[in-house]
Amino acid sequence: MTEQEILEGLGEIVEEIAGVPAADVTPAKSFVDDLDIDSLAMVEIAVAAQDKFGVEIPDDQLKDLKTVQDVIDYVKRSSASA
């Protein structure tokens, strides 16, 4: 799965859960500061991302995923090791 595919999938998830336009979901954006996503929505996004990308995101890892790029990198690493 390419970074672009992960980014597009993540954009769809964020738009569906948080109502943020998918076009606003770019790698440099911070979920909290730039996209105004709270911790509850972040958990929902993580669950949806796990389903969509087939990766496991443990709760202790979730707090480290602060930007869209962090999630892209995490999914790429997780899918590569799976």
PDB file with one MODEL, atoms N, CA, C and O in Angstrom:
MODEL        1
ATOM      1  N   MET A   1       0.848  -1.195   0.000  1.00  0.00           N
ATOM      2  CA  MET A   1       0.000   0.000   0.000  1.00  0.00           C
ATOM      3  C   MET A   1       0.892   1.255   0.000  1.00  0.00           C
ATOM      4  O   MET A   1       1.819   1.362   0.803  1.00  0.00           O
ATOM      5  N   THR A   2       0.608   2.181  -0.887  1.00  0.00           N
ATOM      6  CA  THR A   2       1.444   3.378  -0.997  1.00  0.00           C
ATOM      7  C   THR A   2       1.013   4.435   0.020  1.00  0.00           C
ATOM      8  O   THR A   2      -0.082   4.372   0.580  1.00  0.00           O
ATOM      9  N   GLU A   3       1.896   5.402   0.243  1.00  0.00           N
ATOM     10  CA  GLU A   3       1.559   6.511   1.147  1.00  0.00           C
ATOM     11  C   GLU A   3       0.305   7.222   0.667  1.00  0.00           C
ATOM     12  O   GLU A   3      -0.539   7.623   1.468  1.00  0.00           O
ATOM     13  N   GLN A   4       0.190   7.377  -0.646  1.00  0.00           N
ATOM     14  CA  GLN A   4      -0.962   8.077  -1.210  1.00  0.00           C
ATOM     15  C   GLN A   4      -2.260   7.323  -0.917  1.00  0.00           C
ATOM     16  O   GLN A   4      -3.275   7.932  -0.582  1.00  0.00           O
ATOM     17  N   GLU A   5      -2.221   6.003  -1.045  1.00  0.00           N
ATOM     18  CA  GLU A   5      -3.410   5.196  -0.766  1.00  0.00           C
ATOM     19  C   GLU A   5      -3.803   5.293   0.706  1.00  0.00           C
ATOM     20  O   GLU A   5      -4.983   5.394   1.044  1.00  0.00           O
ATOM     21  N   ILE A   6      -2.790   5.259   1.578  1.00  0.00           N
ATOM     22  CA  ILE A   6      -3.061   5.376   3.014  1.00  0.00           C
ATOM     23  C   ILE A   6      -3.640   6.763   3.310  1.00  0.00           C
ATOM     24  O   ILE A   6      -4.608   6.889   4.060  1.00  0.00           O
ATOM     25  N   LEU A   7      -3.046   7.792   2.723  1.00  0.00           N
ATOM     26  CA  LEU A   7      -3.513   9.164   2.935  1.00  0.00           C
ATOM     27  C   LEU A   7      -4.964   9.323   2.481  1.00  0.00           C
ATOM     28  O   LEU A   7      -5.774   9.929   3.183  1.00  0.00           O
ATOM     29  N   GLU A   8      -5.289   8.781   1.315  1.00  0.00           N
ATOM     30  CA  GLU A   8      -6.663   8.890   0.812  1.00  0.00           C
ATOM     31  C   GLU A   8      -7.639   8.154   1.724  1.00  0.00           C
ATOM     32  O   GLU A   8      -8.720   8.659   2.024  1.00  0.00           O
ATOM     33  N   GLY A   9      -7.252   6.961   2.160  1.00  0.00           N
ATOM     34  CA  GLY A   9      -8.102   6.185   3.059  1.00  0.00           C
ATOM     35  C   GLY A   9      -8.306   6.899   4.384  1.00  0.00           C
ATOM     36  O   GLY A   9      -9.410   6.930   4.926  1.00  0.00           O
ATOM     37  N   LEU A  10      -7.234   7.466   4.892  1.00  0.00           N
ATOM     38  CA  LEU A  10      -7.296   8.206   6.152  1.00  0.00           C
ATOM     39  C   LEU A  10      -8.167   9.448   5.997  1.00  0.00           C
ATOM     40  O   LEU A  10      -8.931   9.792   6.898  1.00  0.00           O
ATOM     41  N   GLY A  11      -8.051  10.118   4.853  1.00  0.00           N
ATOM     42  CA  GLY A  11      -8.881  11.289   4.579  1.00  0.00           C
ATOM     43  C   GLY A  11     -10.358  10.943   4.615  1.00  0.00           C
ATOM     44  O   GLY A  11     -11.166  11.689   5.170  1.00  0.00           O
ATOM     45  N   GLU A  12     -10.711   9.802   4.018  1.00  0.00           N
ATOM     46  CA  GLU A  12     -12.114   9.356   4.021  1.00  0.00           C
ATOM     47  C   GLU A  12     -12.590   9.077   5.444  1.00  0.00           C
ATOM     48  O   GLU A  12     -13.702   9.450   5.817  1.00  0.00           O
ATOM     49  N   ILE A  13     -11.747   8.422   6.231  1.00  0.00           N
ATOM     50  CA  ILE A  13     -12.100   8.088   7.619  1.00  0.00           C
ATOM     51  C   ILE A  13     -12.310   9.366   8.431  1.00  0.00           C
ATOM     52  O   ILE A  13     -13.308   9.497   9.139  1.00  0.00           O
ATOM     53  N   VAL A  14     -11.373  10.303   8.329  1.00  0.00           N
ATOM     54  CA  VAL A  14     -11.453  11.548   9.099  1.00  0.00           C
ATOM     55  C   VAL A  14     -12.686  12.348   8.687  1.00  0.00           C
ATOM     56  O   VAL A  14     -13.363  12.929   9.536  1.00  0.00           O
ATOM     57  N   GLU A  15     -12.974  12.380   7.397  1.00  0.00           N
ATOM     58  CA  GLU A  15     -14.149  13.110   6.928  1.00  0.00           C
ATOM     59  C   GLU A  15     -15.426  12.482   7.491  1.00  0.00           C
ATOM     60  O   GLU A  15     -16.327  13.194   7.936  1.00  0.00           O
ATOM     61  N   GLU A  16     -15.499  11.158   7.470  1.00  0.00           N
ATOM     62  CA  GLU A  16     -16.683  10.457   7.949  1.00  0.00           C
ATOM     63  C   GLU A  16     -16.876  10.641   9.464  1.00  0.00           C
ATOM     64  O   GLU A  16     -17.995  10.878   9.921  1.00  0.00           O
ATOM     65  N   ILE A  17     -15.793  10.534  10.236  1.00  0.00           N
ATOM     66  CA  ILE A  17     -15.910  10.572  11.697  1.00  0.00           C
ATOM     67  C   ILE A  17     -15.931  11.995  12.251  1.00  0.00           C
ATOM     68  O   ILE A  17     -16.742  12.316  13.119  1.00  0.00           O
ATOM     69  N   ALA A  18     -15.040  12.842  11.747  1.00  0.00           N
ATOM     70  CA  ALA A  18     -14.880  14.175  12.333  1.00  0.00           C
ATOM     71  C   ALA A  18     -15.482  15.292  11.488  1.00  0.00           C
ATOM     72  O   ALA A  18     -15.550  16.438  11.933  1.00  0.00           O
ATOM     73  N   GLY A  19     -15.922  14.964  10.261  1.00  0.00           N
ATOM     74  CA  GLY A  19     -16.501  15.986   9.411  1.00  0.00           C
ATOM     75  C   GLY A  19     -15.491  16.949   8.810  1.00  0.00           C
ATOM     76  O   GLY A  19     -15.853  18.018   8.317  1.00  0.00           O
ATOM     77  N   VAL A  20     -14.208  16.558   8.856  1.00  0.00           N
ATOM     78  CA  VAL A  20     -13.155  17.390   8.267  1.00  0.00           C
ATOM     79  C   VAL A  20     -13.013  16.970   6.802  1.00  0.00           C
ATOM     80  O   VAL A  20     -12.845  15.783   6.522  1.00  0.00           O
ATOM     81  N   PRO A  21     -13.078  17.918   5.865  1.00  0.00           N
ATOM     82  CA  PRO A  21     -12.958  17.535   4.447  1.00  0.00           C
ATOM     83  C   PRO A  21     -11.688  16.725   4.188  1.00  0.00           C
ATOM     84  O   PRO A  21     -10.611  17.075   4.672  1.00  0.00           O
ATOM     85  N   ALA A  22     -11.822  15.650   3.429  1.00  0.00           N
ATOM     86  CA  ALA A  22     -10.686  14.777   3.142  1.00  0.00           C
ATOM     87  C   ALA A  22      -9.524  15.554   2.531  1.00  0.00           C
ATOM     88  O   ALA A  22      -8.363  15.217   2.763  1.00  0.00           O
ATOM     89  N   ALA A  23      -9.827  16.584   1.757  1.00  0.00           N
ATOM     90  CA  ALA A  23      -8.775  17.383   1.115  1.00  0.00           C
ATOM     91  C   ALA A  23      -7.909  18.117   2.147  1.00  0.00           C
ATOM     92  O   ALA A  23      -6.768  18.476   1.855  1.00  0.00           O
ATOM     93  N   ASP A  24      -8.449  18.339   3.355  1.00  0.00           N
ATOM     94  CA  ASP A  24      -7.689  19.023   4.405  1.00  0.00           C
ATOM     95  C   ASP A  24      -6.744  18.086   5.145  1.00  0.00           C
ATOM     96  O   ASP A  24      -5.876  18.534   5.894  1.00  0.00           O
ATOM     97  N   VAL A  25      -6.914  16.793   4.934  1.00  0.00           N
ATOM     98  CA  VAL A  25      -6.099  15.803   5.637  1.00  0.00           C
ATOM     99  C   VAL A  25      -4.816  15.593   4.833  1.00  0.00           C
ATOM    100  O   VAL A  25      -4.779  14.800   3.892  1.00  0.00           O
ATOM    101  N   THR A  26      -3.770  16.317   5.222  1.00  0.00           N
ATOM    102  CA  THR A  26      -2.475  16.223   4.539  1.00  0.00           C
ATOM    103  C   THR A  26      -1.419  15.761   5.542  1.00  0.00           C
ATOM    104  O   THR A  26      -1.598  15.921   6.749  1.00  0.00           O
ATOM    105  N   PRO A  27      -0.318  15.188   5.046  1.00  0.00           N
ATOM    106  CA  PRO A  27       0.676  14.596   5.952  1.00  0.00           C
ATOM    107  C   PRO A  27       1.193  15.518   7.058  1.00  0.00           C
ATOM    108  O   PRO A  27       1.484  15.046   8.157  1.00  0.00           O
ATOM    109  N   ALA A  28       1.313  16.802   6.798  1.00  0.00           N
ATOM    110  CA  ALA A  28       1.889  17.707   7.792  1.00  0.00           C
ATOM    111  C   ALA A  28       0.901  18.113   8.887  1.00  0.00           C
ATOM    112  O   ALA A  28       1.302  18.697   9.894  1.00  0.00           O
ATOM    113  N   LYS A  29      -0.371  17.813   8.701  1.00  0.00           N
ATOM    114  CA  LYS A  29      -1.392  18.282   9.654  1.00  0.00           C
ATOM    115  C   LYS A  29      -1.359  17.495  10.959  1.00  0.00           C
ATOM    116  O   LYS A  29      -1.177  16.278  10.976  1.00  0.00           O
ATOM    117  N   SER A  30      -1.541  18.233  12.050  1.00  0.00           N
ATOM    118  CA  SER A  30      -1.696  17.619  13.372  1.00  0.00           C
ATOM    119  C   SER A  30      -3.183  17.373  13.579  1.00  0.00           C
ATOM    120  O   SER A  30      -4.009  18.236  13.280  1.00  0.00           O
ATOM    121  N   PHE A  31      -3.524  16.191  14.091  1.00  0.00           N
ATOM    122  CA  PHE A  31      -4.943  15.879  14.295  1.00  0.00           C
ATOM    123  C   PHE A  31      -5.593  16.861  15.267  1.00  0.00           C
ATOM    124  O   PHE A  31      -6.693  17.351  15.012  1.00  0.00           O
ATOM    125  N   VAL A  32      -4.922  17.147  16.369  1.00  0.00           N
ATOM    126  CA  VAL A  32      -5.502  18.005  17.407  1.00  0.00           C
ATOM    127  C   VAL A  32      -5.413  19.482  17.026  1.00  0.00           C
ATOM    128  O   VAL A  32      -6.421  20.188  17.035  1.00  0.00           O
ATOM    129  N   ASP A  33      -4.206  19.949  16.692  1.00  0.00           N
ATOM    130  CA  ASP A  33      -3.991  21.380  16.469  1.00  0.00           C
ATOM    131  C   ASP A  33      -4.558  21.890  15.149  1.00  0.00           C
ATOM    132  O   ASP A  33      -5.157  22.965  15.105  1.00  0.00           O
ATOM    133  N   ASP A  34      -4.373  21.124  14.070  1.00  0.00           N
ATOM    134  CA  ASP A  34      -4.784  21.611  12.749  1.00  0.00           C
ATOM    135  C   ASP A  34      -6.186  21.152  12.348  1.00  0.00           C
ATOM    136  O   ASP A  34      -6.944  21.905  11.738  1.00  0.00           O
ATOM    137  N   LEU A  35      -6.518  19.913  12.695  1.00  0.00           N
ATOM    138  CA  LEU A  35      -7.798  19.351  12.248  1.00  0.00           C
ATOM    139  C   LEU A  35      -8.854  19.391  13.346  1.00  0.00           C
ATOM    140  O   LEU A  35     -10.010  19.035  13.112  1.00  0.00           O
ATOM    141  N   ASP A  36      -8.460  19.824  14.545  1.00  0.00           N
ATOM    142  CA  ASP A  36      -9.390  20.008  15.668  1.00  0.00           C
ATOM    143  C   ASP A  36     -10.148  18.714  16.012  1.00  0.00           C
ATOM    144  O   ASP A  36     -11.366  18.711  16.189  1.00  0.00           O
ATOM    145  N   ILE A  37      -9.384  17.620  16.098  1.00  0.00           N
ATOM    146  CA  ILE A  37      -9.980  16.318  16.409  1.00  0.00           C
ATOM    147  C   ILE A  37      -9.694  16.001  17.874  1.00  0.00           C
ATOM    148  O   ILE A  37      -8.545  16.049  18.313  1.00  0.00           O
ATOM    149  N   ASP A  38     -10.746  15.676  18.629  1.00  0.00           N
ATOM    150  CA  ASP A  38     -10.550  15.385  20.051  1.00  0.00           C
ATOM    151  C   ASP A  38     -10.154  13.921  20.253  1.00  0.00           C
ATOM    152  O   ASP A  38     -10.143  13.133  19.307  1.00  0.00           O
ATOM    153  N   SER A  39      -9.832  13.572  21.494  1.00  0.00           N
ATOM    154  CA  SER A  39      -9.305  12.237  21.766  1.00  0.00           C
ATOM    155  C   SER A  39     -10.334  11.146  21.489  1.00  0.00           C
ATOM    156  O   SER A  39      -9.970  10.051  21.062  1.00  0.00           O
ATOM    157  N   LEU A  40     -11.595  11.426  21.722  1.00  0.00           N
ATOM    158  CA  LEU A  40     -12.633  10.432  21.457  1.00  0.00           C
ATOM    159  C   LEU A  40     -12.728  10.140  19.955  1.00  0.00           C
ATOM    160  O   LEU A  40     -12.785   8.982  19.539  1.00  0.00           O
ATOM    161  N   ALA A  41     -12.746  11.203  19.152  1.00  0.00           N
ATOM    162  CA  ALA A  41     -12.787  11.022  17.691  1.00  0.00           C
ATOM    163  C   ALA A  41     -11.517  10.316  17.215  1.00  0.00           C
ATOM    164  O   ALA A  41     -11.560   9.529  16.270  1.00  0.00           O
ATOM    165  N   MET A  42     -10.388  10.598  17.868  1.00  0.00           N
ATOM    166  CA  MET A  42      -9.118   9.975  17.492  1.00  0.00           C
ATOM    167  C   MET A  42      -9.188   8.460  17.694  1.00  0.00           C
ATOM    168  O   MET A  42      -8.667   7.694  16.882  1.00  0.00           O
ATOM    169  N   VAL A  43      -9.836   8.035  18.781  1.00  0.00           N
ATOM    170  CA  VAL A  43     -10.002   6.593  19.032  1.00  0.00           C
ATOM    171  C   VAL A  43     -10.869   5.983  17.930  1.00  0.00           C
ATOM    172  O   VAL A  43     -10.564   4.904  17.421  1.00  0.00           O
ATOM    173  N   GLU A  44     -11.949   6.674  17.563  1.00  0.00           N
ATOM    174  CA  GLU A  44     -12.819   6.178  16.485  1.00  0.00           C
ATOM    175  C   GLU A  44     -12.045   6.084  15.163  1.00  0.00           C
ATOM    176  O   GLU A  44     -12.198   5.120  14.413  1.00  0.00           O
ATOM    177  N   ILE A  45     -11.222   7.087  14.892  1.00  0.00           N
ATOM    178  CA  ILE A  45     -10.407   7.090  13.671  1.00  0.00           C
ATOM    179  C   ILE A  45      -9.441   5.912  13.695  1.00  0.00           C
ATOM    180  O   ILE A  45      -9.255   5.236  12.683  1.00  0.00           O
ATOM    181  N   ALA A  46      -8.824   5.664  14.854  1.00  0.00           N
ATOM    182  CA  ALA A  46      -7.882   4.546  14.975  1.00  0.00           C
ATOM    183  C   ALA A  46      -8.574   3.214  14.715  1.00  0.00           C
ATOM    184  O   ALA A  46      -8.036   2.357  14.015  1.00  0.00           O
ATOM    185  N   VAL A  47      -9.769   3.041  15.281  1.00  0.00           N
ATOM    186  CA  VAL A  47     -10.521   1.794  15.084  1.00  0.00           C
ATOM    187  C   VAL A  47     -10.863   1.621  13.598  1.00  0.00           C
ATOM    188  O   VAL A  47     -10.714   0.533  13.042  1.00  0.00           O
ATOM    189  N   ALA A  48     -11.320   2.699  12.968  1.00  0.00           N
ATOM    190  CA  ALA A  48     -11.659   2.636  11.544  1.00  0.00           C
ATOM    191  C   ALA A  48     -10.418   2.351  10.699  1.00  0.00           C
ATOM    192  O   ALA A  48     -10.483   1.607   9.721  1.00  0.00           O
ATOM    193  N   ALA A  49      -9.286   2.947  11.084  1.00  0.00           N
ATOM    194  CA  ALA A  49      -8.034   2.730  10.348  1.00  0.00           C
ATOM    195  C   ALA A  49      -7.577   1.280  10.497  1.00  0.00           C
ATOM    196  O   ALA A  49      -7.075   0.680   9.547  1.00  0.00           O
ATOM    197  N   GLN A  50      -7.755   0.723  11.698  1.00  0.00           N
ATOM    198  CA  GLN A  50      -7.393  -0.684  11.915  1.00  0.00           C
ATOM    199  C   GLN A  50      -8.190  -1.583  10.979  1.00  0.00           C
ATOM    200  O   GLN A  50      -7.647  -2.508  10.376  1.00  0.00           O
ATOM    201  N   ASP A  51      -9.488  -1.300  10.866  1.00  0.00           N
ATOM    202  CA  ASP A  51     -10.353  -2.094   9.989  1.00  0.00           C
ATOM    203  C   ASP A  51      -9.964  -1.918   8.520  1.00  0.00           C
ATOM    204  O   ASP A  51      -9.852  -2.888   7.770  1.00  0.00           O
ATOM    205  N   LYS A  52      -9.762  -0.664   8.132  1.00  0.00           N
ATOM    206  CA  LYS A  52      -9.491  -0.364   6.718  1.00  0.00           C
ATOM    207  C   LYS A  52      -8.128  -0.887   6.260  1.00  0.00           C
ATOM    208  O   LYS A  52      -8.002  -1.434   5.164  1.00  0.00           O
ATOM    209  N   PHE A  53      -7.112  -0.717   7.105  1.00  0.00           N
ATOM    210  CA  PHE A  53      -5.742  -1.047   6.697  1.00  0.00           C
ATOM    211  C   PHE A  53      -5.254  -2.391   7.238  1.00  0.00           C
ATOM    212  O   PHE A  53      -4.167  -2.849   6.887  1.00  0.00           O
ATOM    213  N   GLY A  54      -6.069  -3.023   8.101  1.00  0.00           N
ATOM    214  CA  GLY A  54      -5.683  -4.331   8.635  1.00  0.00           C
ATOM    215  C   GLY A  54      -4.476  -4.279   9.544  1.00  0.00           C
ATOM    216  O   GLY A  54      -3.681  -5.218   9.574  1.00  0.00           O
ATOM    217  N   VAL A  55      -4.326  -3.178  10.298  1.00  0.00           N
ATOM    218  CA  VAL A  55      -3.212  -3.069  11.249  1.00  0.00           C
ATOM    219  C   VAL A  55      -3.793  -2.916  12.656  1.00  0.00           C
ATOM    220  O   VAL A  55      -4.943  -2.512  12.833  1.00  0.00           O
ATOM    221  N   GLU A  56      -2.979  -3.246  13.636  1.00  0.00           N
ATOM    222  CA  GLU A  56      -3.379  -3.117  15.035  1.00  0.00           C
ATOM    223  C   GLU A  56      -2.730  -1.849  15.585  1.00  0.00           C
ATOM    224  O   GLU A  56      -1.516  -1.676  15.476  1.00  0.00           O
ATOM    225  N   ILE A  57      -3.532  -0.961  16.174  1.00  0.00           N
ATOM    226  CA  ILE A  57      -2.985   0.254  16.790  1.00  0.00           C
ATOM    227  C   ILE A  57      -3.295   0.191  18.284  1.00  0.00           C
ATOM    228  O   ILE A  57      -4.390   0.563  18.705  1.00  0.00           O
ATOM    229  N   PRO A  58      -2.331  -0.282  19.094  1.00  0.00           N
ATOM    230  CA  PRO A  58      -2.574  -0.359  20.537  1.00  0.00           C
ATOM    231  C   PRO A  58      -2.782   1.032  21.132  1.00  0.00           C
ATOM    232  O   PRO A  58      -2.258   2.023  20.623  1.00  0.00           O
ATOM    233  N   ASP A  59      -3.557   1.089  22.220  1.00  0.00           N
ATOM    234  CA  ASP A  59      -3.848   2.378  22.857  1.00  0.00           C
ATOM    235  C   ASP A  59      -2.582   3.142  23.229  1.00  0.00           C
ATOM    236  O   ASP A  59      -2.537   4.366  23.102  1.00  0.00           O
ATOM    237  N   ASP A  60      -1.553   2.427  23.687  1.00  0.00           N
ATOM    238  CA  ASP A  60      -0.329   3.129  24.089  1.00  0.00           C
ATOM    239  C   ASP A  60       0.409   3.728  22.895  1.00  0.00           C
ATOM    240  O   ASP A  60       1.217   4.642  23.058  1.00  0.00           O
ATOM    241  N   GLN A  61       0.136   3.219  21.703  1.00  0.00           N
ATOM    242  CA  GLN A  61       0.739   3.788  20.489  1.00  0.00           C
ATOM    243  C   GLN A  61      -0.066   4.984  19.981  1.00  0.00           C
ATOM    244  O   GLN A  61       0.484   5.904  19.375  1.00  0.00           O
ATOM    245  N   LEU A  62      -1.352   4.958  20.233  1.00  0.00           N
ATOM    246  CA  LEU A  62      -2.251   5.984  19.699  1.00  0.00           C
ATOM    247  C   LEU A  62      -1.824   7.389  20.120  1.00  0.00           C
ATOM    248  O   LEU A  62      -1.898   8.325  19.323  1.00  0.00           O
ATOM    249  N   LYS A  63      -1.380   7.539  21.362  1.00  0.00           N
ATOM    250  CA  LYS A  63      -0.991   8.875  21.851  1.00  0.00           C
ATOM    251  C   LYS A  63       0.226   9.430  21.105  1.00  0.00           C
ATOM    252  O   LYS A  63       0.455  10.639  21.105  1.00  0.00           O
ATOM    253  N   ASP A  64       1.001   8.552  20.473  1.00  0.00           N
ATOM    254  CA  ASP A  64       2.186   9.004  19.728  1.00  0.00           C
ATOM    255  C   ASP A  64       1.862   9.395  18.291  1.00  0.00           C
ATOM    256  O   ASP A  64       2.703   9.969  17.599  1.00  0.00           O
ATOM    257  N   LEU A  65       0.653   9.090  17.841  1.00  0.00           N
ATOM    258  CA  LEU A  65       0.263   9.397  16.465  1.00  0.00           C
ATOM    259  C   LEU A  65      -0.385  10.780  16.439  1.00  0.00           C
ATOM    260  O   LEU A  65      -1.608  10.910  16.484  1.00  0.00           O
ATOM    261  N   LYS A  66       0.455  11.802  16.365  1.00  0.00           N
ATOM    262  CA  LYS A  66      -0.036  13.173  16.480  1.00  0.00           C
ATOM    263  C   LYS A  66      -0.355  13.819  15.136  1.00  0.00           C
ATOM    264  O   LYS A  66      -1.222  14.688  15.047  1.00  0.00           O
ATOM    265  N   THR A  67       0.346  13.393  14.097  1.00  0.00           N
ATOM    266  CA  THR A  67       0.110  13.992  12.777  1.00  0.00           C
ATOM    267  C   THR A  67      -0.374  12.925  11.801  1.00  0.00           C
ATOM    268  O   THR A  67      -0.267  11.726  12.058  1.00  0.00           O
ATOM    269  N   VAL A  68      -0.901  13.385  10.692  1.00  0.00           N
ATOM    270  CA  VAL A  68      -1.353  12.478   9.637  1.00  0.00           C
ATOM    271  C   VAL A  68      -0.168  11.630   9.161  1.00  0.00           C
ATOM    272  O   VAL A  68      -0.324  10.437   8.902  1.00  0.00           O
ATOM    273  N   GLN A  69       1.012  12.244   9.046  1.00  0.00           N
ATOM    274  CA  GLN A  69       2.207  11.504   8.608  1.00  0.00           C
ATOM    275  C   GLN A  69       2.563  10.395   9.603  1.00  0.00           C
ATOM    276  O   GLN A  69       3.001   9.318   9.198  1.00  0.00           O
ATOM    277  N   ASP A  70       2.377  10.655  10.901  1.00  0.00           N
ATOM    278  CA  ASP A  70       2.650   9.620  11.913  1.00  0.00           C
ATOM    279  C   ASP A  70       1.811   8.370  11.637  1.00  0.00           C
ATOM    280  O   ASP A  70       2.308   7.247  11.716  1.00  0.00           O
ATOM    281  N   VAL A  71       0.545   8.580  11.317  1.00  0.00           N
ATOM    282  CA  VAL A  71      -0.350   7.445  11.052  1.00  0.00           C
ATOM    283  C   VAL A  71       0.063   6.738   9.757  1.00  0.00           C
ATOM    284  O   VAL A  71       0.084   5.508   9.701  1.00  0.00           O
ATOM    285  N   ILE A  72       0.389   7.510   8.724  1.00  0.00           N
ATOM    286  CA  ILE A  72       0.832   6.917   7.457  1.00  0.00           C
ATOM    287  C   ILE A  72       2.060   6.036   7.703  1.00  0.00           C
ATOM    288  O   ILE A  72       2.122   4.896   7.242  1.00  0.00           O
ATOM    289  N   ASP A  73       3.042   6.584   8.442  1.00  0.00           N
ATOM    290  CA  ASP A  73       4.266   5.832   8.731  1.00  0.00           C
ATOM    291  C   ASP A  73       3.960   4.575   9.537  1.00  0.00           C
ATOM    292  O   ASP A  73       4.511   3.508   9.269  1.00  0.00           O
ATOM    293  N   TYR A  74       3.078   4.710  10.524  1.00  0.00           N
ATOM    294  CA  TYR A  74       2.718   3.573  11.375  1.00  0.00           C
ATOM    295  C   TYR A  74       2.071   2.461  10.538  1.00  0.00           C
ATOM    296  O   TYR A  74       2.426   1.289  10.668  1.00  0.00           O
ATOM    297  N   VAL A  75       1.124   2.843   9.684  1.00  0.00           N
ATOM    298  CA  VAL A  75       0.438   1.850   8.843  1.00  0.00           C
ATOM    299  C   VAL A  75       1.433   1.181   7.907  1.00  0.00           C
ATOM    300  O   VAL A  75       1.382  -0.033   7.709  1.00  0.00           O
ATOM    301  N   LYS A  76       2.337   1.965   7.330  1.00  0.00           N
ATOM    302  CA  LYS A  76       3.337   1.392   6.418  1.00  0.00           C
ATOM    303  C   LYS A  76       4.234   0.405   7.156  1.00  0.00           C
ATOM    304  O   LYS A  76       4.497  -0.687   6.654  1.00  0.00           O
ATOM    305  N   ARG A  77       4.706   0.783   8.348  1.00  0.00           N
ATOM    306  CA  ARG A  77       5.556  -0.118   9.142  1.00  0.00           C
ATOM    307  C   ARG A  77       4.800  -1.378   9.530  1.00  0.00           C
ATOM    308  O   ARG A  77       5.324  -2.486   9.419  1.00  0.00           O
ATOM    309  N   SER A  78       3.577  -1.203   9.982  1.00  0.00           N
ATOM    310  CA  SER A  78       2.781  -2.342  10.447  1.00  0.00           C
ATOM    311  C   SER A  78       2.438  -3.291   9.314  1.00  0.00           C
ATOM    312  O   SER A  78       2.457  -4.509   9.491  1.00  0.00           O
ATOM    313  N   SER A  79       2.118  -2.725   8.129  1.00  0.00           N
ATOM    314  CA  SER A  79       1.775  -3.608   7.025  1.00  0.00           C
ATOM    315  C   SER A  79       3.015  -4.300   6.477  1.00  0.00           C
ATOM    316  O   SER A  79       2.936  -5.419   5.970  1.00  0.00           O
ATOM    317  N   ALA A  80       4.152  -3.637   6.578  1.00  0.00           N
ATOM    318  CA  ALA A  80       5.395  -4.240   6.078  1.00  0.00           C
ATOM    319  C   ALA A  80       5.802  -5.420   6.962  1.00  0.00           C
ATOM    320  O   ALA A  80       6.337  -6.411   6.466  1.00  0.00           O
ATOM    321  N   SER A  81       5.550  -5.318   8.268  1.00  0.00           N
ATOM    322  CA  SER A  81       5.965  -6.383   9.172  1.00  0.00           C
ATOM    323  C   SER A  81       4.907  -7.474   9.288  1.00  0.00           C
ATOM    324  O   SER A  81       5.156  -8.523   9.881  1.00  0.00           O
ATOM    325  N   ALA A  82       3.735  -7.230   8.725  1.00  0.00           N
ATOM    326  CA  ALA A  82       2.648  -8.231   8.840  1.00  0.00           C
ATOM    327  C   ALA A  82       2.853  -9.370   7.858  1.00  0.00           C
ATOM    328  O   ALA A  82       2.045 -10.298   7.811  1.00  0.00           O
TER     329      ALA A  82
ENDMDL
END
